[in-house]
Amino acid sequence: MVKTFLAFLLLLPLMVSCADRAPVDGHTVSKVDLQRYSGKWYEIASLPNSFQKDCFCTSAEYSLEDGYVKVVNRCRRGYVHGQEDEAVGKAWPVKGSNNSRLEVSFFWPFKGDYWVIGLDEDYQWAIVGHPDKKYLWILARKPHISPALYKELIEKVKDMGYQTENLNKTVQACGE
């Protein structure tokens, strides 16, 4: 279950598009360059979910494979020096979405919708959401962002209709 959640959480950043562009149809960014999106992302904050219970130092890595995006989600379970959990999955862009919407699978035949709803023009941060607004991840290329940027991103997701009262800041003190 933890692996499924980690996979879900870390895949969301893949869907991110260009930074301050308004989401297409109010839900996703207009375009995501998957080559630029590839690489490691750190979870800065997320809405609580059962998949990531007791996770610390959560990250996701994306790499382009033949016909899909490989997703590797990791976290430390229980505390920052806890056992590392890893979930490996595959993501496919939804046709017509310019890569801002993906379907992700960690366990066949189950798939999940992951939408990139905010993306820095330099691909330094991303916001990944869900059509029902029940999942949300704020991701960055570095384990920490400035308080000013964090506040700005929280305002963005509030403006998109997400409930941020229960948003959890992710502890990223694992010494990477």
Protein Blocks (a to p, Z undefined) as FASTA:
>chain_A
ZZmmmmmmmmmmmmpccfklcceehlacfbdcfklmgccdddfbdcddfklgoiahiacd
ddddehiacddddddehiaklccddddddddddehklopaccddfbdcbdcddddfbdcf
klpaccdddfklpaccdddfbfbdcfklmmmmmmmmmmnopafklpccdddfeoZZ
